[in-house]
Amino acid sequence: MSTKTQWIDDELHSLKEQGLYNTVRTLDSPQGAWLVVDGRKALNFCSNNYLGLANHPRLAQAANDAIAKYGIGPAAVRTIAGTMSLHVELERRLAAFKGVPSAISFQSGFTANLATIPALVGKDDVIFSDELNHASIIDGSRLAGAKIVRYAHCDANNLREVIANERKIGFRRALIITDGVFSMDGDVAPLPEIYAVARENDYLLMVDDAHGEGVLGRGGRGIVDHFDLHGQVDVEIGTLSKAFGVVGGCVAGNEKIVEWLRQRGRPFLFSSAMTVPDVAACLAALDLLEASTELVDRLWENARYFKAEMKRLGFDTGLSTTPITPIILGEAPLAQQFSRRLFDEGVFAMAIGFPTVPKGKARIRVMISAAHARDDLDRGLEAFAKVGKELSVIR
């Protein structure tokens, strides 16, 4: 009997014993404030659907209209036969929305990072990376082959210190990378301070704005707009799968960098382009965001209300200053038990534990949306209060 995969069985068993095994639930409804999850109707506190656009009729109609005109798939990489006029228009509109000279689209925010980092630095270079940066930044940095030097979370002074240490060793080029909004804690990078360090040293600065687009800034234009740093940040990585409600990624900023990515961004060169309905739906999302701030305003109103009530109940919501609301519970088994009991009460809110967050920091991460009505939030608060008291998390 073959034992070549026995180690996988052992590892899976270990995950289950530690309460770290991911149980993947299945949806049978469109995204919205409420979902059908594993056959049951539940309040949705999980999705990154910040503005409620994932099932918006304007986006659906735009996708259908584009299919009728252009078909579905591009059937090629961008550099051969996969660039359609829709792609060109999306990139033009994204650049205008972000207030930058140029933009390029990718299949996802993850692939945007995998494309960009190795195109900018290599084995003789160094990457200064926030210690809590997203996995896609970590993987992109590993692919680059550059030396990775982590600095303390959101600490510009520590960034200066690690730069000074590395200068003694020597390197060719340097790239400073930070998330804009950190997805697990909901805190915002001190971008002005980090930019000051990049400017002092004349290093490239890159920010991953995945959870900032559609959330921060004027009408959801992102963290650079939020801090009024237009023209100062070299690279903005974005995703179209969260606030935009679709799928895809983009890189916006310095036009020379965007031009270089068209030549050396490997996912651009070797993976098929975004599909027709996705691009069309993203354009419709831009139309809505440019026409009104109503959805962004509602998102923040909901977030402020929910977070204030959770704190009043006695829950630990960490350092979040955004609609991301972590409910810190500590150990992974408790977080998983809490999540299961919430689901029993009709609330879909998944547990997150190691390695996504550090050991001892397991949590329920609540994602607030503009799609939630006040009654929805009150229903969720009621469930959290009931389960929190039952499991002795709150009094």
C-alpha positions, 0 to 999 in steps of 0.5 A, a space after each residue: 500500500 502506497 504511503 506517499 501521501 500519508 503526510 497529508 493525512 497526518 497534517 490534515 488531522 493535525 489541523 482538525 485537532 488544533 481547530 485550524 481546518 477550513 470548512 468551506 461553506 457553499 453559497 446558493 444565492 447572489 451576494 447581498 446582505 443575506 445569503 443561502 449558505 449550505 441550504 440555509 438563509 443567513 445574514 452575510 457578515 463575510 463578503 468583501 462586497 463593501 458597496 453591495 455591487 456584486 449583484 447590482 442590476 446595472 453591473 449585470 446588465 452591462 455584463 449581458 450587453 457586453 456578451 451580446 456584442 463581444 462574446 465571453 472570453 478573450 481567448 488570448 493573452 493581452 499581447 497576442 489577441 486578448 486586448 479588446 477595446 473594453 480593456 483599453 477603456 477600463 484602464 483609461 477610466 481606472 487611471 482617471 478615477 485614481 487620478 494617475 497618469 496610467 493604469 494596467 489591468 490584471 486577472 486579480 489583485 493577487 496576480 497584479 502583485 505577482 506581476 509587479 514586484 518581480 518586474 521592479 526588483 530582482 536578486 541584487 535588490 531589497 524589498 522593505 515590507 510591512 510585517 503584516 503585508 498580504 500573502 500576495 505581496 509575500 509571494 510576489 516578493 519571493 518570486 522576485 528573488 530580492 532580499 526581503 526585509 520586514 519592518 515593524 507594522 505601520 512603523 515608519 521609524 523602524 523602516 528607517 532603522 532597517 534601511 540604515 542597517 541594509 545600507 551597510 550591507 549594500 544593494 542595487 535598488 530598493 522597493 518599499 511595500 505596504 498594504 493600504 488597509 490591512 485586511 485582518 485588522 482593519 487598520 490603515 497604513 500611515 502612508 504620509 510617514 512611509 512616503 516621507 521615508 521613501 522620498 528621503 531615500 529616493 526609493 520606489 513606493 508601492 501600496 496595495 489598496 485592495 481594501 481601500 478602493 471603494 472605501 477610503 478617499 473621495 467617493 472611494 478613490 482609495 488611500 492615496 486620495 485619502 491622504 492627498 498624496 497624488 503623484 507621490 506614490 509610484 505604484 498602487 495595486 488594486 483589486 476589482 473583486 471587493 468594493 467593485 463587486 466583480 473580479 480582476 486587478 489593476 496597477 495604477 500610477 507612474 506611466 513608465 512603470 505601467 509601460 514596463 509591466 506591459 513588457 515584463 509583467 508575466 501574468 499580463 504576458 502569459 495568462 489570458 485577459 479579464 473576461 468580457 462580462 467582468 470588464 464591462 461590469 467593472 466599467 458599470 461600477 465606475 459609472 456608479 462610483 463617479 456619479 454619487 458617493 451615496 454607497 460609500 457614505 452608507 457603508 461608513 454609516 453602517 460601519 460606525 454604528 455596528 462597531 460602536 454597538 459591538 464595543 458597547 456590548 464588550 467585544 474586542 474589535 482591535 485597532 480597526 478604523 475601517 468597515 473591517 471589524 475583527 472580533 478578537 477571540 484568542 484561540 482558534 477552537 473558540 473562534 470556530 465554535 463561535 462561528 458555528 453558533 452564529 450560523 445556528 443563529 442565522 449569521 454567516 461569519 467565518 472564523 479566521 485563525 493561524 496562519 492567516 493571523 498570529 496564534 492567539 489572535 483568532 477572530 471572527 472578521 465581520 465585513 460591513 456592507 452598504 447593502 446592510 439595512 439597520 435591521 440587518 445590523 441589529 439582527 447581527 448584534 443580537 446574535 453576537 450578544 447571545 453567543 458571546 454571553 453563552 461562550 463567556 466572551 462577554 458578560 
